Amino acid sequence: MSRSGSSAEFGWRPGLRVGVGLGLAVFPVAVSFGALATTLGWPGLPTIICSAIVFSAGGQLALLTTLTAGSGLPLALGAATLINLRFLPMGVAVAGSLTGPAWKRALAGQTILDGSWAAAYRGKGRYDRLTMFGASAVQWPAWILGTVVGVVAAPPLTLVESLGLDLVFPGFFLVLLLESFRSTPRAPLIAGIAILLTGGLVLVAPVGVAVLLSSLAAFVVLIGHGGRSSELTHLAEPA
């Protein structure tokens, strides 16, 4: 995607407007996270603090699902880290649009979220930092509030299953996967190899180990095609 856009499309207010829509989308996911985490035995306050500090739907859901599958904390943290590695190329892409001393730019980097980052893209490798700040400023409290609602509601596991809240997490990752199919040409191949690796590994190893090792699919494909920089660059630009 490449868009130059007028100045009216970017800035704090446009960012806040985008953030409202994104916040409405992440709120039910946060409710599901808080509810399922509490139902599965996570203490309420640490669950809320996790949302406030980590502030990553993908990372938190990976952490929760890996732990509930019976894997240990190191494997769960590894799975969450793999999910969040996407922020590295995103941060590199937006770095040139951030101003000020290093500590200020590092702080600004904490507002890099998938939706905010895409909304702030002005085209030709440029990003509008105020748009990104505004969009993320709405999503953060929405994510925390949703987690609080889920923790306070704390429905029994049978209700969670009957309402389909336990399907929110697989659905969330499915959406990410389908989006990667659209924006990354080799994503279907990587997904296919990962499925085969996971299917074989779960027969002989814990689920967490299978999830971590299945990520090797990306390296297999990248090495097989010479790790071309053009493909890496493509991953760091909104489609």
Backbone hydrogen bonds, N-H to C=O, Kabsch-Sander energy under -0.5 kcal/mol:
donor,donor_aa,acceptor,acceptor_aa,energy
9,E,6,S,-1.7
10,F,7,S,-1.3
15,G,11,G,-2.1
16,L,12,W,-2.6
17,R,13,R,-2.4
18,V,14,P,-2.3
19,G,15,G,-2.5
20,V,16,L,-1.8
21,G,17,R,-1.3
22,L,18,V,-2.2
23,G,19,G,-3.1
24,L,20,V,-2.3
25,A,21,G,-1.3
26,V,22,L,-2.2
27,F,23,G,-1.9
29,V,25,A,-0.5
30,A,26,V,-2.5
31,V,27,F,-2.4
32,S,28,P,-2.2
33,F,29,V,-2.3
34,G,30,A,-2.8
35,A,31,V,-2.6
36,L,32,S,-2.7
37,A,33,F,-2.6
38,T,34,G,-2.0
39,T,35,A,-2.5
40,L,36,L,-2.0
41,G,38,T,-1.7
42,W,37,A,-2.8
47,T,43,P,-1.6
48,I,44,G,-2.1
49,I,45,L,-2.7
50,C,46,P,-2.4
51,S,47,T,-1.6
52,A,48,I,-2.1
53,I,49,I,-2.4
54,V,50,C,-2.5
55,F,50,C,-0.8
55,F,51,S,-0.7
60,Q,56,S,-2.9
61,L,57,A,-2.5
62,A,58,G,-2.2
63,L,59,G,-2.2
64,L,60,Q,-2.6
65,T,61,L,-2.8
66,T,62,A,-2.0
67,L,63,L,-2.0
68,T,64,L,-2.6
69,A,65,T,-0.9
70,G,67,L,-1.8
71,S,66,T,-1.6
76,A,72,G,-2.0
77,L,73,L,-3.0
78,G,74,P,-2.1
79,A,75,L,-2.3
80,A,76,A,-2.3
81,T,77,L,-2.4
82,L,78,G,-2.2
83,I,79,A,-1.8
84,N,80,A,-1.9
85,L,81,T,-0.8
85,L,82,L,-0.7
86,R,83,I,-0.9
87,F,84,N,-1.9
88,L,85,L,-1.7
90,M,86,R,-1.3
91,G,87,F,-2.6
92,V,88,L,-2.2
93,A,89,P,-2.2
94,V,90,M,-1.8
95,A,91,G,-1.4
96,G,92,V,-0.5
97,S,94,V,-1.8
98,L,95,A,-1.5
105,R,101,P,-2.3
106,A,102,A,-2.6
107,L,103,W,-1.9
108,A,104,K,-2.3
109,G,105,R,-1.7
110,Q,107,L,-1.3
111,T,108,A,-1.8
112,I,109,G,-1.5
113,L,111,T,-1.0
117,W,113,L,-3.1
118,A,114,D,-2.0
119,A,115,G,-2.3
120,A,116,S,-1.6
121,Y,118,A,-1.1
122,R,126,R,-3.0
123,G,126,R,-0.8
126,R,123,G,-1.5
128,D,120,A,-2.6
129,R,127,Y,-0.8
132,M,128,D,-1.8
133,F,129,R,-2.7
134,G,130,L,-2.7
135,A,131,T,-2.4
136,S,132,M,-2.1
137,A,133,F,-2.2
138,V,134,G,-0.9
139,Q,135,A,-1.4
140,W,136,S,-2.2
142,A,138,V,-1.5
143,W,139,Q,-2.6
144,I,140,W,-2.2
145,L,141,P,-3.1
146,G,142,A,-2.3
147,T,143,W,-1.8
148,V,144,I,-2.4
149,V,145,L,-2.6
150,G,146,G,-2.3
151,V,147,T,-2.6
152,V,148,V,-2.9
153,A,149,V,-2.6
154,A,150,G,-2.4
159,L,156,P,-0.6
160,V,156,P,-2.2
161,E,157,L,-2.3
162,S,158,T,-2.2
163,L,159,L,-2.4
164,G,160,V,-0.6
165,L,160,V,-1.8
166,D,160,V,-0.9
167,L,164,G,-1.7
168,V,165,L,-1.1
169,F,165,L,-0.5
171,G,167,L,-2.1
172,F,168,V,-2.5
173,F,169,F,-2.2
174,L,170,P,-2.0
175,V,171,G,-2.1
176,L,172,F,-1.8
177,L,173,F,-2.2
178,L,174,L,-2.7
179,E,175,V,-2.3
180,S,176,L,-2.0
181,F,177,L,-1.6
182,R,178,L,-1.2
183,S,179,E,-1.9
184,T,180,S,-2.6
187,A,184,T,-1.8
190,I,186,R,-2.2
191,A,187,A,-2.9
192,G,188,P,-2.3
193,I,189,L,-2.2
194,A,190,I,-2.5
195,I,191,A,-2.4
196,L,192,G,-1.9
197,L,193,I,-2.5
198,T,194,A,-2.8
199,G,195,I,-2.8
200,G,196,L,-1.8
201,L,197,L,-2.6
202,V,198,T,-2.4
203,L,200,G,-0.8
204,V,201,L,-1.7
205,A,201,L,-2.1
210,A,206,P,-2.1
211,V,207,V,-2.5
212,L,208,G,-2.2
213,L,209,V,-2.7
214,S,210,A,-1.8
215,S,211,V,-0.6
215,S,212,L,-1.1
216,L,213,L,-1.7
217,A,214,S,-1.7
218,A,215,S,-1.3
219,F,215,S,-0.7
220,V,216,L,-2.4
221,V,217,A,-2.2
222,L,218,A,-2.4
223,I,219,F,-2.9
224,G,220,V,-2.2
225,H,221,V,-1.2
226,G,223,I,-1.7
227,G,222,L,-3.3
228,R,225,H,-0.6
231,E,228,R,-0.9
232,L,228,R,-1.3
233,T,229,S,-2.6
234,H,230,S,-1.7
235,L,231,E,-1.3
236,A,232,L,-0.6
236,A,233,T,-1.2
237,E,234,H,-1.3
